[in-house]
Amino acid sequence: MLIEGLSMALVFAVLVIITLFMGVKIVPQGSKHVVQRLGKYHRTLGPGLKFIIPYIDTVPYKVTTKDIVLDIPSQEVITLDNAVIIANAVAYMNIISPEKAVYGVDNYNIAIQNLVQTSLRSIIGEMNLDQALSNRDQIKAKLKGAISDDIADWGITMKTVEIQDINPSQTMQMAMEEQAAAERQRRATVTRADGEKAAAILEAEGRLEASRRDAEAKVVLAEASQAAIEKVTMAIQGNELPVVYLIGEKYVDAIKDMAVSENSKTVLLPGDIPAAVRGILGGMGR
């Protein structure tokens, strides 16, 4: 009997200790515990030493109050101009009301992840490729505004959302590289054509200027020859000897030039150069 009494006392003591442990809850900093009483939400326990009614109250959910970093997987998004890009993001959120987060949605992490992906597709779908690649801040602002109201019903606030990567797909990258190469080739062709055109214009202008200068030189030479002839005519005044001398001098100079030329051959000279010159002048007079 004594042994049975001791056994029952020991069992009772163990039950009391277990009951006390069940009624005492220590909530760590950065967490909140959701308490249910007989299966219904009762209250939320903050950090510190807390007490509940054993066997009646339970703690089915332990929720963190620290900022949660939620990685949004990469996905293919089609832009307004039918270009395919790969985009992913990262969301920073904080649970304000743990009871709303656990009772308002089955799994708030998956729910927010799908919500961000859907909103991201919708926002980028309203942009063309160039806008989507260059307006990350605009996409970020629209994305935060689109999901903040929805997750507020779950007791969650969106701190910020960042676009990690937004790049064209491999097929689009290849197409863009080919397009860029074609554009560079076109610009090179245009530049080369413009250069050839400018060179041709300069060459033509050069020929035109040279021709103009040649014509002016010929006019100047003709005027000089005319003036020289007039002066010679006035100087000789019917006396042919100076003229014969001048012509003979020119004739001798021409013979010298022919003699020193590499292609010079035997040249026959008149025996009497003055007589030959006078004959030429006499023929011109007739």
C-alpha positions in Angstrom: 0.0 0.0 0.0 2.8 2.3 0.9 4.5 1.7 -2.5 1.3 2.2 -4.4 0.8 5.5 -2.5 4.3 6.6 -3.3 3.9 5.7 -7.0 0.7 7.7 -7.2 2.3 10.7 -5.4 5.2 10.5 -7.9 2.9 10.4 -10.9 0.9 13.3 -9.5 4.1 15.3 -9.0 5.2 14.6 -12.5 1.8 15.7 -13.8 2.0 18.9 -11.8 5.4 19.7 -13.1 4.3 19.0 -16.7 1.2 21.1 -16.2 3.4 24.0 -14.9 5.7 23.7 -17.8 2.7 23.7 -20.2 1.4 26.9 -18.5 4.6 28.8 -18.7 5.8 30.1 -22.0 9.0 32.0 -22.7 8.7 34.0 -25.9 12.1 35.1 -27.3 12.8 38.6 -28.6 11.9 38.9 -32.2 9.0 36.5 -32.0 5.3 36.4 -31.2 3.2 33.4 -30.2 -0.4 32.9 -31.3 -2.5 31.3 -28.5 -5.7 29.3 -29.3 -8.2 28.5 -26.6 -10.1 25.3 -27.4 -9.2 25.7 -31.1 -10.2 29.4 -31.3 -7.9 32.4 -31.5 -7.5 33.8 -28.0 -4.5 36.2 -27.9 -1.0 36.9 -29.1 2.0 36.6 -26.7 4.8 39.2 -27.0 8.4 38.6 -25.9 9.1 37.6 -22.3 7.7 35.2 -19.7 4.0 34.4 -20.3 1.4 32.2 -18.7 -1.4 30.3 -20.4 -4.0 27.8 -19.1 -2.6 24.3 -19.6 -4.7 21.8 -21.7 -7.1 24.6 -22.7 -4.7 27.1 -24.3 -2.2 26.0 -27.0 0.4 27.8 -29.0 0.0 26.4 -32.6 1.9 29.3 -34.3 5.2 30.9 -33.6 5.7 34.0 -35.8 8.9 36.0 -36.3 8.6 39.8 -36.0 11.9 40.4 -37.7 12.1 41.5 -41.3 11.7 38.6 -43.7 13.7 38.4 -46.9 11.7 36.6 -49.5 13.5 35.6 -52.7 11.3 35.8 -55.8 12.4 33.1 -58.4 13.3 34.1 -62.0 10.6 34.0 -64.5 10.0 34.8 -68.2 8.1 38.0 -68.9 6.8 39.2 -72.2 7.0 42.9 -72.8 4.6 45.2 -74.7 6.6 44.7 -77.9 6.6 40.9 -77.6 10.2 40.7 -76.3 11.0 37.9 -73.7 13.0 38.9 -70.7 14.1 37.1 -67.5 13.2 39.0 -64.3 13.5 38.2 -60.6 13.2 40.2 -57.4 13.7 40.1 -53.6 11.0 41.3 -51.2 11.6 42.6 -47.6 8.5 42.4 -45.4 7.5 42.5 -41.8 4.6 40.8 -40.0 2.7 43.3 -38.0 -0.3 41.2 -36.9 0.7 37.6 -36.5 -2.9 36.4 -36.1 -3.9 37.9 -39.4 -0.9 36.3 -41.1 -1.6 32.8 -39.8 -5.4 32.9 -40.1 -5.8 35.1 -43.2 -3.8 33.0 -45.7 -2.6 29.4 -45.7 1.1 30.2 -46.4 1.9 33.8 -46.5 5.4 33.2 -48.0 4.1 31.3 -51.0 1.2 33.8 -51.3 3.4 36.8 -51.4 5.8 35.1 -53.8 3.1 34.4 -56.3 1.6 37.9 -55.8 4.9 39.5 -56.6 5.5 37.3 -59.7 2.0 38.1 -61.0 2.3 41.8 -60.4 5.8 41.8 -62.0 4.5 40.2 -65.1 1.6 42.7 -65.3 3.8 45.7 -64.8 6.5 44.7 -67.3 3.9 43.6 -69.8 2.8 47.3 -70.1 6.3 48.4 -71.1 8.4 47.9 -74.2 11.8 46.2 -74.0 13.9 49.4 -73.7 11.6 50.8 -70.9 11.7 47.6 -69.0 15.5 47.4 -69.1 16.1 51.0 -68.1 13.3 51.8 -65.6 14.0 49.6 -62.6 13.0 52.3 -60.1 9.7 52.7 -61.8 9.0 49.0 -61.8 10.0 48.8 -58.1 7.6 51.6 -57.2 4.7 50.1 -59.1 5.4 46.7 -57.7 5.5 47.8 -54.1 2.3 49.8 -54.6 0.5 46.9 -56.3 1.1 44.4 -53.5 1.2 46.6 -50.4 -2.6 46.9 -50.2 -3.2 43.2 -50.7 -0.8 41.9 -48.1 -2.1 44.6 -45.6 -5.2 42.4 -45.1 -2.8 39.6 -43.9 -1.2 41.8 -41.3 2.0 42.1 -43.3 3.7 45.3 -44.4 6.0 45.5 -47.4 9.2 47.3 -46.5 10.7 47.3 -50.0 11.0 45.2 -53.1 14.1 45.2 -55.2 14.5 44.1 -58.8 17.6 41.9 -58.8 18.0 41.0 -62.4 16.1 42.0 -65.5 17.8 40.8 -68.7 16.7 39.7 -72.2 16.4 36.0 -72.7 19.2 34.2 -74.6 17.2 34.3 -77.8 16.6 38.0 -77.4 20.2 38.7 -76.5 21.4 37.0 -79.7 18.8 39.0 -81.7 19.9 42.2 -80.1 23.6 41.4 -80.7 22.8 40.8 -84.4 20.8 44.0 -84.6 23.6 45.9 -82.9 26.2 44.4 -85.3 24.0 45.3 -88.3 23.5 48.8 -87.0 27.3 49.2 -86.5 27.9 47.9 -90.1 25.3 50.3 -91.4 26.9 53.3 -89.6 30.3 52.2 -90.9 29.0 52.0 -94.5 27.4 55.4 -94.2 30.5 56.9 -92.7 32.7 55.4 -95.4 30.3 56.6 -98.1 30.3 60.1 -96.6 34.1 60.0 -96.5 34.3 59.0 -100.2 31.7 61.6 -101.1 33.7 64.3 -99.3 36.9 63.2 -100.9 35.4 63.2 -104.4 34.0 66.7 -103.8 37.3 68.0 -102.6 39.1 66.4 -105.6 36.6 67.9 -108.0 36.9 71.3 -106.3 40.7 70.9 -106.5 40.5 70.1 -110.3 38.2 73.1 -110.8 40.4 75.4 -108.9 43.5 74.1 -110.8 41.7 74.6 -114.1 40.7 78.1 -113.1 44.2 78.9 -112.1 45.6 77.5 -115.4 43.1 79.6 -117.4 44.1 82.7 -115.4 47.8 81.9 -116.0 47.2 81.5 -119.7 45.4 84.8 -119.8 48.2 86.4 -118.0 50.8 84.8 -120.3 48.8 85.9 -123.3 48.6 89.4 -122.1 52.3 89.4 -121.3 53.1 88.1 -124.7 50.9 90.7 -126.3 52.6 93.4 -124.3 56.0 92.0 -125.2 55.2 91.9 -128.9 53.9 95.4 -128.8 57.0 96.7 -127.2 59.3 94.7 -129.6 57.3 96.1 -132.5 57.7 99.7 -131.2 61.3 99.1 -130.5 62.4 97.7 -133.9 60.5 100.2 -136.0 61.2 98.4 -139.3 64.7 97.3 -138.4 64.7 93.5 -138.8 68.2 92.9 -137.3 67.1 92.9 -133.6 64.4 90.5 -134.5 66.7 88.2 -136.3 69.0 88.3 -133.3 66.3 87.4 -130.9 65.0 84.6 -133.1 68.4 83.2 -133.6 69.1 83.2 -129.9 65.9 81.3 -129.2 66.8 78.9 -132.0 70.2 78.2 -130.6 68.8 77.6 -127.1 66.3 75.1 -128.5 69.1 73.3 -130.3 71.1 73.1 -127.0 68.1 71.6 -125.2 67.7 69.0 -127.8 71.4 68.1 -127.7 71.4 67.4 -124.0 68.2 65.3 -124.1 68.6 61.5 -123.7 66.5 60.9 -126.8 68.6 63.4 -128.9 69.6 62.3 -132.4 71.5 63.9 -135.3 70.1 67.3 -136.1 70.9 69.3 -139.3 71.3 73.0 -138.9 71.1 75.6 -141.6 74.4 77.0 -142.7 73.3 80.6 -142.5 70.9 81.1 -139.6 70.4 84.9 -140.1 69.6 84.3 -143.8 67.1 81.6 -142.8 65.5 83.8 -140.2 65.3 86.7 -142.7 63.7 84.3 -145.2 61.1 83.3 -142.6 60.4 87.0 -141.8 60.2 87.8 -145.5 57.7 85.0 -146.0 55.6 86.3 -143.1 55.7 89.8 -144.6 54.3 88.5 -147.9 
